[in-house]
């Protein structure tokens, strides 16, 4: 008999409803799977018609200490009246559920529901989004937690770890020269960041318009699953990366508006400003590494020569002055 190994189960909404008895939910409550991703997200409507979001973390993605760090950060922001989705306490005073799935223990947390809709990108909303991030950074200055996050948004997490995952895939589909380009870009980006005096602090880690709603003229932020202590410049660069990839025609004006909004809340030092293009490269590498490492979420059909050459081409465009890369320009790698 073949042993069945499970990497990631989809838990039935009825099971989630039963679990949420820990929040006083009754049979009249409703639960629907909202979407699957690195974690599974359910929309909950309780017996009084109030909406919530339930996140069920995948096994091995975040341990209990890491989740408690996230919730600690959200609690501090909520105490300062920052607009965000916050965790909801269970009846026993705790926040985290433990569910013993076939693949192992999975943790779950109930969050308040962010009213409104995803912001449509324009200069006005970009200014609001920038102001929201500036306010978040300002309110978490000096933030510490007794809980261990397990990683920081530093060059090791954003560049070294992804490069290790990406390199064998590049070699298989494109060839060893593509791996050389990857390592040159990673090392040169790290070297450029190392000479800058960069601010570190609590970061959202995935701050763009897909992780917030616009309601009553304000922005309410959610999904702090990638939050950690890290480079504040990276937090800004994620929003710039989003504009570059999804709103190219409006990138320049909306990025200027974003920076205006951020700067209205707090000062962005010169070295942090210089770091922003470097963190675009870091974002590209982190995202590709995360997608390759979690193939049960995104599959493998997209991992091919064309996609990976596009990625290498983007890295090359990010680093126009790297003389070590010029020898690769006419070899068909890019």
C-alpha contacts under 8 A as a table, 3 or more apart, distances in Angstrom:
res1	aa1	res2	aa2	distance
5	X	103	X	7.49
6	X	9	X	6.95
6	X	102	X	6.42
6	X	103	X	5.22
7	X	103	X	5.69
7	X	296	X	7.71
8	X	58	X	6.94
8	X	59	X	7.52
8	X	103	X	6.42
8	X	296	X	7.68
9	X	101	X	7.24
9	X	102	X	7.33
9	X	103	X	7.31
10	X	40	X	7.74
11	X	15	X	6.78
11	X	16	X	7.29
12	X	15	X	5.41
12	X	16	X	6.76
13	X	16	X	4.96
13	X	17	X	6.25
13	X	31	X	5.47
13	X	32	X	5.90
13	X	33	X	6.56
13	X	42	X	7.70
14	X	17	X	5.01
14	X	18	X	6.40
14	X	31	X	7.06
15	X	18	X	5.13
15	X	19	X	6.22
16	X	19	X	4.92
16	X	20	X	6.19
16	X	31	X	7.25
17	X	20	X	5.14
17	X	21	X	6.91
17	X	25	X	7.20
17	X	26	X	7.93
17	X	27	X	7.70
17	X	29	X	7.17
17	X	30	X	7.25
17	X	31	X	6.31
18	X	21	X	5.55
18	X	25	X	7.97
19	X	22	X	6.34
19	X	97	X	7.94
20	X	23	X	5.22
20	X	24	X	6.80
20	X	25	X	5.64
21	X	24	X	4.76
21	X	25	X	4.68
21	X	26	X	6.49
22	X	25	X	7.21
22	X	90	X	5.66
22	X	91	X	5.92
22	X	92	X	7.60
23	X	89	X	7.44
23	X	90	X	4.82
23	X	91	X	5.49
24	X	91	X	7.01
25	X	28	X	7.84
25	X	29	X	6.10
25	X	46	X	6.06
25	X	47	X	6.85
26	X	29	X	5.61
26	X	46	X	7.48
26	X	47	X	6.47
27	X	30	X	7.98
27	X	47	X	7.79
28	X	46	X	7.08
28	X	47	X	5.08
29	X	44	X	7.30
29	X	45	X	5.61
29	X	46	X	4.24
29	X	47	X	4.67
30	X	44	X	5.72
30	X	45	X	5.02
30	X	46	X	6.30
30	X	47	X	7.80
31	X	42	X	6.56
31	X	43	X	5.76
31	X	44	X	4.66
31	X	45	X	6.51
32	X	42	X	5.50
32	X	43	X	5.30
32	X	44	X	6.68
33	X	36	X	7.82
33	X	40	X	7.64
33	X	41	X	6.20
33	X	42	X	4.38
33	X	43	X	6.33
34	X	40	X	7.85
34	X	41	X	5.44
34	X	42	X	4.88
34	X	43	X	5.82
35	X	40	X	6.20
35	X	41	X	5.50
35	X	42	X	7.12
36	X	39	X	6.28
36	X	40	X	4.59
36	X	41	X	6.35
36	X	297	X	7.83
37	X	40	X	5.85
37	X	297	X	5.89
38	X	57	X	7.48
38	X	58	X	6.60
38	X	61	X	7.87
38	X	294	X	7.68
38	X	297	X	6.50
39	X	55	X	6.72
39	X	56	X	5.77
39	X	57	X	4.65
39	X	58	X	5.25
40	X	55	X	5.88
40	X	56	X	5.14
40	X	57	X	6.53
40	X	58	X	7.41
41	X	53	X	6.87
41	X	54	X	5.76
41	X	55	X	4.70
41	X	56	X	6.32
42	X	53	X	5.79
42	X	54	X	5.04
42	X	55	X	6.46
43	X	51	X	7.16
43	X	52	X	6.05
43	X	53	X	4.91
43	X	54	X	6.40
44	X	51	X	5.54
44	X	52	X	4.95
44	X	53	X	5.86
44	X	54	X	6.90
45	X	48	X	7.78
45	X	49	X	5.53
45	X	50	X	5.39
45	X	51	X	4.47
45	X	52	X	6.34
46	X	49	X	5.29
46	X	50	X	5.43
46	X	51	X	6.57
46	X	52	X	7.99
47	X	50	X	7.48
51	X	112	X	7.26
51	X	113	X	5.73
52	X	110	X	6.83
52	X	111	X	5.79
52	X	112	X	4.86
52	X	113	X	4.52
53	X	110	X	5.82
53	X	111	X	5.06
53	X	112	X	6.16
53	X	113	X	5.71
54	X	108	X	6.90
54	X	109	X	5.75
54	X	110	X	4.40
54	X	111	X	6.05
55	X	108	X	5.52
55	X	109	X	5.47
55	X	110	X	6.45
55	X	111	X	7.72
56	X	106	X	6.73
56	X	107	X	5.86
56	X	108	X	4.31
56	X	109	X	6.74
57	X	61	X	6.89
57	X	62	X	6.95
57	X	106	X	5.85
57	X	107	X	5.41
57	X	108	X	6.03
58	X	61	X	5.61
58	X	62	X	7.52
58	X	106	X	5.82
58	X	107	X	7.51
59	X	62	X	7.42
59	X	103	X	6.90
59	X	104	X	6.03
59	X	105	X	5.98
59	X	106	X	5.13
59	X	107	X	7.80
60	X	63	X	6.68
62	X	66	X	5.74
62	X	67	X	6.37
63	X	66	X	5.32
63	X	67	X	6.41
64	X	67	X	5.18
64	X	68	X	6.20
64	X	107	X	7.38
65	X	68	X	5.10
65	X	69	X	6.24
65	X	147	X	5.43
65	X	148	X	5.50
65	X	149	X	6.41
66	X	69	X	5.12
66	X	70	X	6.49
66	X	147	X	6.86
66	X	148	X	5.76
66	X	149	X	4.13
66	X	150	X	6.35
67	X	70	X	5.05
67	X	71	X	6.28
67	X	149	X	7.48
68	X	71	X	5.00
68	X	72	X	5.99
68	X	147	X	6.29
69	X	72	X	5.02
69	X	73	X	6.40
69	X	145	X	6.29
69	X	146	X	7.63
69	X	147	X	5.09
69	X	148	X	6.35
69	X	149	X	5.73
70	X	73	X	5.28
70	X	74	X	6.43
70	X	149	X	7.68
70	X	224	X	6.83
70	X	225	X	7.17
70	X	227	X	6.66
70	X	228	X	7.66
71	X	74	X	5.04
71	X	75	X	6.10
71	X	86	X	7.85
71	X	87	X	6.75
72	X	75	X	5.15
72	X	76	X	6.41
72	X	145	X	6.76
73	X	76	X	5.29
73	X	77	X	6.38
73	X	140	X	7.93
73	X	143	X	7.69
73	X	145	X	7.81
73	X	202	X	7.84
74	X	77	X	5.13
74	X	78	X	6.06
74	X	84	X	7.83
74	X	86	X	6.16
74	X	87	X	7.70
75	X	78	X	5.04
75	X	79	X	6.13
75	X	86	X	7.08
75	X	87	X	7.95
76	X	79	X	5.09
76	X	80	X	6.62
76	X	140	X	7.56
77	X	80	X	5.22
77	X	81	X	6.52
77	X	82	X	5.38
77	X	84	X	7.99
77	X	136	X	7.27
77	X	139	X	6.70
77	X	140	X	7.10
78	X	81	X	4.89
78	X	82	X	5.37
78	X	83	X	7.15
78	X	84	X	7.15
78	X	86	X	7.16
79	X	82	X	7.53
80	X	139	X	7.10
82	X	135	X	7.81
82	X	136	X	7.15
83	X	219	X	6.82
83	X	220	X	4.81
83	X	221	X	6.45
84	X	114	X	7.28
84	X	220	X	4.74
84	X	221	X	4.44
84	X	222	X	5.73
85	X	111	X	6.16
85	X	112	X	5.20
85	X	113	X	6.26
85	X	114	X	5.84
85	X	220	X	7.01
85	X	221	X	6.29
85	X	222	X	5.14
85	X	223	X	7.91
86	X	111	X	5.32
86	X	112	X	5.51
86	X	222	X	8.00
87	X	95	X	7.02
87	X	109	X	6.77
87	X	110	X	5.75
87	X	111	X	4.27
87	X	112	X	6.39
88	X	95	X	6.58
88	X	109	X	7.70
88	X	110	X	5.59
88	X	111	X	5.46
88	X	112	X	6.64
89	X	92	X	7.76
89	X	93	X	5.62
89	X	94	X	5.65
89	X	95	X	4.89
89	X	110	X	7.85
90	X	93	X	5.30
90	X	94	X	5.39
90	X	95	X	5.59
90	X	96	X	7.99
91	X	94	X	7.45
95	X	109	X	6.16
95	X	110	X	7.50
96	X	107	X	6.37
96	X	108	X	5.63
96	X	109	X	5.24
97	X	107	X	5.44
97	X	108	X	4.86
97	X	109	X	6.43
98	X	105	X	6.44
98	X	106	X	5.80
98	X	107	X	4.75
98	X	108	X	6.49
99	X	105	X	5.67
99	X	106	X	5.10
99	X	107	X	6.18
99	X	108	X	7.55
100	X	104	X	5.80
100	X	105	X	4.59
100	X	106	X	6.29
101	X	104	X	5.19
101	X	105	X	5.87
101	X	106	X	6.58
114	X	212	X	7.75
114	X	213	X	6.44
114	X	220	X	6.34
114	X	221	X	7.62
114	X	222	X	7.40
115	X	213	X	6.67
115	X	214	X	7.68
115	X	215	X	6.20
115	X	220	X	7.92
116	X	213	X	5.33
116	X	214	X	5.30
116	X	215	X	4.58
116	X	216	X	7.93
117	X	212	X	7.99
117	X	213	X	4.80
117	X	214	X	5.47
117	X	215	X	7.00
118	X	209	X	6.29
118	X	210	X	6.24
118	X	211	X	7.76
118	X	212	X	6.10
118	X	213	X	4.53
118	X	214	X	6.03
119	X	125	X	6.56
119	X	209	X	5.93
119	X	210	X	7.93
119	X	212	X	7.36
119	X	213	X	5.99
119	X	214	X	5.37
120	X	125	X	7.03
120	X	209	X	7.86
121	X	125	X	5.96
121	X	126	X	6.35
121	X	209	X	7.72
121	X	247	X	7.68
121	X	254	X	7.70
122	X	125	X	5.52
122	X	126	X	5.96
122	X	250	X	7.38
122	X	254	X	6.13
123	X	126	X	5.03
123	X	127	X	6.09
123	X	253	X	6.57
123	X	254	X	4.79
123	X	257	X	5.54
123	X	258	X	7.61
124	X	127	X	5.24
124	X	128	X	6.45
124	X	257	X	7.32
125	X	128	X	4.93
125	X	129	X	6.08
126	X	129	X	5.00
126	X	130	X	6.10
126	X	254	X	5.65
126	X	255	X	7.16
126	X	257	X	5.76
126	X	258	X	4.77
126	X	261	X	7.65
127	X	130	X	5.15
127	X	131	X	6.16
127	X	254	X	7.62
127	X	257	X	4.76
127	X	258	X	4.42
127	X	259	X	7.23
127	X	260	X	6.35
127	X	261	X	4.43
127	X	262	X	7.47
128	X	131	X	5.07
128	X	132	X	6.14
128	X	218	X	7.33
128	X	219	X	6.96
128	X	258	X	7.27
128	X	261	X	6.10
129	X	132	X	5.05
129	X	133	X	6.39
129	X	208	X	7.83
129	X	209	X	7.66
129	X	219	X	6.88
129	X	258	X	6.48
129	X	261	X	7.22
129	X	262	X	7.99
130	X	133	X	5.26
130	X	134	X	6.19
130	X	257	X	7.63
130	X	258	X	4.34
130	X	259	X	6.06
130	X	260	X	7.23
130	X	261	X	4.62
130	X	262	X	4.40
131	X	134	X	5.00
131	X	135	X	6.07
131	X	258	X	7.32
131	X	260	X	7.84
131	X	261	X	4.18
131	X	262	X	4.38
131	X	263	X	7.46
131	X	264	X	6.77
131	X	265	X	6.06
132	X	135	X	5.14
132	X	136	X	6.15
132	X	219	X	6.95
132	X	261	X	7.85
132	X	262	X	7.28
133	X	136	X	4.95
133	X	137	X	6.14
133	X	207	X	7.80
133	X	236	X	7.76
133	X	262	X	6.50
134	X	137	X	5.21
134	X	138	X	6.13
134	X	261	X	7.53
134	X	262	X	4.57
134	X	263	X	7.05
134	X	264	X	7.84
134	X	265	X	5.25
134	X	266	X	5.92
135	X	138	X	5.04
135	X	139	X	6.11
135	X	262	X	7.65
135	X	265	X	5.76
135	X	266	X	7.43
136	X	139	X	5.27
136	X	140	X	6.29
137	X	140	X	5.33
137	X	141	X	6.31
137	X	201	X	7.48
137	X	202	X	6.85
137	X	203	X	7.16
137	X	232	X	7.71
138	X	141	X	5.48
138	X	265	X	7.56
138	X	266	X	6.72
140	X	143	X	5.11
140	X	201	X	7.28
140	X	202	X	6.08
141	X	201	X	6.46
141	X	202	X	7.36
142	X	201	X	6.98
143	X	201	X	7.11
143	X	202	X	6.54
145	X	148	X	7.44
149	X	152	X	7.59
149	X	228	X	6.67
151	X	157	X	7.03
151	X	228	X	7.05
152	X	157	X	6.63
152	X	228	X	5.54
152	X	229	X	5.29
152	X	230	X	5.34
153	X	156	X	7.95
153	X	157	X	5.93
153	X	158	X	6.40
153	X	205	X	7.49
153	X	228	X	6.22
153	X	229	X	6.20
153	X	230	X	4.12
153	X	231	X	6.22
153	X	234	X	7.85
154	X	157	X	5.49
154	X	158	X	6.00
154	X	230	X	5.64
154	X	231	X	6.46
155	X	158	X	5.02
155	X	159	X	5.23
155	X	160	X	6.60
155	X	190	X	6.48
155	X	282	X	7.81
156	X	159	X	5.56
156	X	160	X	4.68
156	X	161	X	6.05
157	X	160	X	6.19
157	X	161	X	5.42
157	X	162	X	7.31
157	X	286	X	7.65
158	X	161	X	6.67
158	X	162	X	6.58
158	X	282	X	5.50
158	X	283	X	6.96
158	X	285	X	6.87
158	X	286	X	5.07
159	X	162	X	5.54
159	X	163	X	6.01
159	X	186	X	6.02
159	X	190	X	7.90
159	X	282	X	5.83
159	X	285	X	6.26
159	X	286	X	6.49
160	X	163	X	5.22
160	X	164	X	6.39
160	X	186	X	7.34
161	X	164	X	5.34
161	X	165	X	6.71
161	X	289	X	7.69
162	X	165	X	5.16
162	X	166	X	6.00
162	X	285	X	5.93
162	X	286	X	5.44
162	X	288	X	7.29
162	X	289	X	4.31
162	X	290	X	7.04
163	X	166	X	5.03
163	X	167	X	5.77
163	X	182	X	7.08
163	X	183	X	7.17
163	X	186	X	7.53
163	X	285	X	7.05
163	X	289	X	6.98
164	X	167	X	5.66
164	X	168	X	7.67
165	X	168	X	6.77
165	X	169	X	7.48
165	X	289	X	5.74
165	X	292	X	7.14
165	X	293	X	6.80
166	X	169	X	5.42
166	X	170	X	6.16
166	X	288	X	7.32
166	X	289	X	5.69
166	X	292	X	7.17
167	X	170	X	5.16
167	X	171	X	6.21
167	X	179	X	5.49
167	X	182	X	7.42
168	X	171	X	5.07
168	X	172	X	6.22
168	X	179	X	7.92
169	X	172	X	5.17
169	X	173	X	6.28
170	X	173	X	5.37
170	X	174	X	5.36
170	X	175	X	6.25
170	X	176	X	7.47
170	X	178	X	6.31
170	X	179	X	6.10
170	X	308	X	6.82
171	X	174	X	5.53
171	X	175	X	4.16
171	X	176	X	4.97
171	X	177	X	7.86
171	X	178	X	6.84
171	X	179	X	6.16
172	X	175	X	6.06
173	X	304	X	6.23
173	X	305	X	5.28
173	X	308	X	7.70
174	X	177	X	7.95
174	X	178	X	6.31
174	X	305	X	5.75
174	X	308	X	7.29
174	X	309	X	7.21
174	X	333	X	7.49
175	X	178	X	5.70
175	X	179	X	7.04
176	X	179	X	5.07
176	X	180	X	6.45
177	X	180	X	4.95
177	X	181	X	6.39
177	X	328	X	7.75
177	X	333	X	7.39
178	X	181	X	5.08
178	X	182	X	6.27
178	X	312	X	7.02
178	X	333	X	6.54
179	X	182	X	4.98
179	X	183	X	6.32
180	X	183	X	5.27
180	X	184	X	6.12
181	X	184	X	5.12
181	X	185	X	6.10
181	X	312	X	7.42
181	X	325	X	6.68
182	X	185	X	5.34
182	X	186	X	6.15
182	X	312	X	7.24
182	X	315	X	7.72
183	X	186	X	5.03
183	X	187	X	5.96
184	X	187	X	5.26
184	X	188	X	5.97
184	X	324	X	7.55
184	X	325	X	7.62
185	X	188	X	5.23
185	X	189	X	5.91
185	X	315	X	6.88
185	X	316	X	7.77
185	X	319	X	7.18
186	X	189	X	5.22
186	X	190	X	6.19
187	X	190	X	5.12
187	X	191	X	6.14
188	X	191	X	4.95
188	X	192	X	6.15
189	X	192	X	5.17
189	X	193	X	6.23
189	X	278	X	6.13
189	X	281	X	7.75
190	X	193	X	5.14
190	X	194	X	6.03
191	X	194	X	5.08
191	X	195	X	6.87
192	X	195	X	5.85
192	X	196	X	7.23
192	X	278	X	7.81
193	X	196	X	5.45
193	X	275	X	6.54
193	X	278	X	7.30
194	X	197	X	7.85
196	X	271	X	5.61
196	X	272	X	7.68
196	X	275	X	7.60
197	X	271	X	5.98
197	X	272	X	7.50
198	X	231	X	6.80
198	X	232	X	7.79
198	X	233	X	7.64
198	X	271	X	6.24
198	X	272	X	5.55
198	X	275	X	7.95
199	X	231	X	5.99
199	X	232	X	5.93
199	X	233	X	7.53
199	X	272	X	6.95
200	X	229	X	6.72
200	X	230	X	5.06
200	X	231	X	4.47
200	X	232	X	5.50
201	X	229	X	5.01
201	X	230	X	5.50
201	X	231	X	6.56
201	X	232	X	6.33
202	X	227	X	7.22
202	X	228	X	5.76
202	X	229	X	4.44
202	X	230	X	6.36
202	X	232	X	7.62
203	X	227	X	5.40
203	X	228	X	5.56
203	X	229	X	5.88
203	X	230	X	6.17
203	X	231	X	7.43
203	X	232	X	6.32
203	X	235	X	6.02
204	X	207	X	5.90
204	X	224	X	5.60
204	X	225	X	7.99
204	X	226	X	6.35
204	X	227	X	4.31
204	X	228	X	6.89
204	X	235	X	6.58
205	X	224	X	7.26
205	X	225	X	7.98
205	X	226	X	4.88
205	X	227	X	4.81
205	X	228	X	6.94
205	X	234	X	7.59
205	X	235	X	5.65
205	X	238	X	7.63
206	X	211	X	7.52
206	X	224	X	7.45
206	X	226	X	6.23
206	X	227	X	7.55
206	X	235	X	7.08
206	X	238	X	6.37
207	X	211	X	6.57
207	X	235	X	6.45
207	X	236	X	7.57
207	X	238	X	6.16
207	X	239	X	6.01
208	X	211	X	5.87
208	X	212	X	7.33
208	X	238	X	6.79
208	X	239	X	4.98
208	X	242	X	6.58
209	X	212	X	5.50
209	X	213	X	7.50
209	X	239	X	7.97
210	X	213	X	7.96
211	X	221	X	6.15
211	X	222	X	5.49
211	X	223	X	6.00
212	X	219	X	6.52
212	X	220	X	5.44
212	X	221	X	4.24
212	X	222	X	5.60
213	X	219	X	5.75
213	X	220	X	5.31
213	X	221	X	6.60
214	X	217	X	6.47
214	X	218	X	5.63
214	X	219	X	4.70
214	X	220	X	6.39
215	X	218	X	5.41
215	X	219	X	6.34
215	X	220	X	7.26
223	X	226	X	7.79
224	X	227	X	5.15
230	X	234	X	7.78
231	X	234	X	5.43
231	X	235	X	7.04
232	X	235	X	5.20
232	X	236	X	6.74
232	X	272	X	7.69
233	X	236	X	5.23
233	X	237	X	6.12
233	X	272	X	5.52
233	X	273	X	7.14
233	X	275	X	6.28
233	X	276	X	5.75
233	X	279	X	7.12
234	X	237	X	4.90
234	X	238	X	6.28
234	X	275	X	7.98
234	X	276	X	6.75
234	X	279	X	5.32
234	X	280	X	7.75
234	X	283	X	7.80
235	X	238	X	5.55
235	X	239	X	7.35
236	X	239	X	5.62
236	X	240	X	6.75
236	X	276	X	7.25
237	X	240	X	4.86
237	X	241	X	5.96
237	X	276	X	5.35
237	X	277	X	7.24
237	X	279	X	5.84
237	X	280	X	5.77
237	X	283	X	7.82
238	X	241	X	4.96
238	X	242	X	6.22
238	X	279	X	7.84
238	X	280	X	6.96
238	X	283	X	6.65
239	X	242	X	5.02
239	X	243	X	6.43
240	X	243	X	5.11
240	X	244	X	6.21
240	X	251	X	7.78
240	X	255	X	6.35
240	X	280	X	7.56
241	X	244	X	5.03
241	X	245	X	6.15
241	X	280	X	5.88
241	X	283	X	7.45
242	X	245	X	5.28
242	X	246	X	5.76
242	X	247	X	7.29
243	X	246	X	5.41
243	X	247	X	4.72
243	X	248	X	6.04
243	X	250	X	7.44
243	X	251	X	5.19
243	X	254	X	7.69
243	X	255	X	7.36
244	X	247	X	6.00
244	X	248	X	5.02
244	X	251	X	5.88
245	X	248	X	6.22
247	X	250	X	5.57
247	X	251	X	5.86
248	X	251	X	4.96
249	X	252	X	7.89
250	X	253	X	5.84
250	X	254	X	5.87
251	X	254	X	5.36
251	X	255	X	5.77
252	X	255	X	5.26
252	X	256	X	6.22
253	X	256	X	5.20
253	X	257	X	6.25
254	X	257	X	4.94
254	X	258	X	6.05
255	X	258	X	4.93
255	X	259	X	6.25
256	X	259	X	5.21
256	X	260	X	6.22
257	X	260	X	4.95
257	X	261	X	6.24
258	X	261	X	5.17
258	X	262	X	6.23
259	X	262	X	5.00
259	X	263	X	5.90
260	X	263	X	5.20
260	X	264	X	6.16
261	X	264	X	5.25
261	X	265	X	6.95
262	X	265	X	5.47
262	X	266	X	6.43
262	X	267	X	7.94
263	X	266	X	5.07
263	X	267	X	5.40
263	X	268	X	6.45
264	X	267	X	7.71
268	X	272	X	6.39
268	X	273	X	6.60
269	X	272	X	5.29
269	X	273	X	6.34
270	X	273	X	5.08
270	X	274	X	6.32
271	X	274	X	4.97
271	X	275	X	6.28
272	X	275	X	5.08
272	X	276	X	6.79
273	X	276	X	5.62
274	X	277	X	7.04
274	X	278	X	7.87
275	X	278	X	5.27
275	X	279	X	6.29
276	X	279	X	5.15
276	X	280	X	6.52
277	X	280	X	5.11
277	X	281	X	6.98
277	X	318	X	7.53
278	X	281	X	5.42
278	X	282	X	6.60
278	X	318	X	7.81
279	X	282	X	4.63
279	X	283	X	6.00
280	X	283	X	5.10
280	X	284	X	6.36
281	X	284	X	5.15
281	X	285	X	6.36
281	X	315	X	6.51
281	X	318	X	6.59
282	X	285	X	5.20
282	X	286	X	6.02
283	X	286	X	5.12
283	X	287	X	6.02
284	X	287	X	5.42
284	X	288	X	6.29
284	X	311	X	7.96
285	X	288	X	5.33
285	X	289	X	6.01
286	X	289	X	5.19
286	X	290	X	6.06
287	X	290	X	5.10
287	X	291	X	6.18
288	X	291	X	5.13
288	X	292	X	6.16
289	X	292	X	5.23
289	X	293	X	6.04
290	X	293	X	5.13
290	X	294	X	6.19
291	X	294	X	5.25
291	X	295	X	6.33
291	X	297	X	7.77
291	X	298	X	6.58
292	X	295	X	5.58
292	X	300	X	7.94
294	X	297	X	5.75
294	X	298	X	6.99
295	X	298	X	5.22
295	X	299	X	4.71
295	X	300	X	6.17
296	X	299	X	5.48
299	X	302	X	7.41
300	X	303	X	5.31
301	X	304	X	7.30
302	X	307	X	6.90
303	X	307	X	6.45
303	X	308	X	7.03
304	X	307	X	5.55
304	X	308	X	6.21
305	X	308	X	5.27
305	X	309	X	5.94
306	X	309	X	5.25
306	X	310	X	6.24
307	X	310	X	5.14
307	X	311	X	6.39
308	X	311	X	4.93
308	X	312	X	6.25
309	X	312	X	4.99
309	X	313	X	6.02
309	X	333	X	6.72
309	X	334	X	5.69
310	X	313	X	4.97
310	X	314	X	6.24
310	X	334	X	7.17
311	X	314	X	5.12
311	X	315	X	6.39
312	X	315	X	5.07
312	X	316	X	6.21
312	X	333	X	7.85
312	X	334	X	6.18
313	X	316	X	5.01
313	X	317	X	6.15
313	X	334	X	4.95
314	X	317	X	5.00
314	X	318	X	6.17
315	X	318	X	5.00
315	X	319	X	6.48
316	X	319	X	5.20
316	X	320	X	6.42
316	X	325	X	7.52
316	X	334	X	7.84
317	X	320	X	5.68
319	X	322	X	5.74
322	X	325	X	5.63
322	X	326	X	7.11
323	X	326	X	5.35
323	X	327	X	7.92
324	X	327	X	6.72
325	X	328	X	5.60
325	X	329	X	7.02
326	X	329	X	5.33
327	X	330	X	6.96
327	X	331	X	7.74
328	X	331	X	5.35
328	X	332	X	7.62
328	X	333	X	6.69
328	X	334	X	7.79
329	X	332	X	7.00
329	X	333	X	7.15
329	X	334	X	6.64
330	X	333	X	7.74
331	X	334	X	7.75
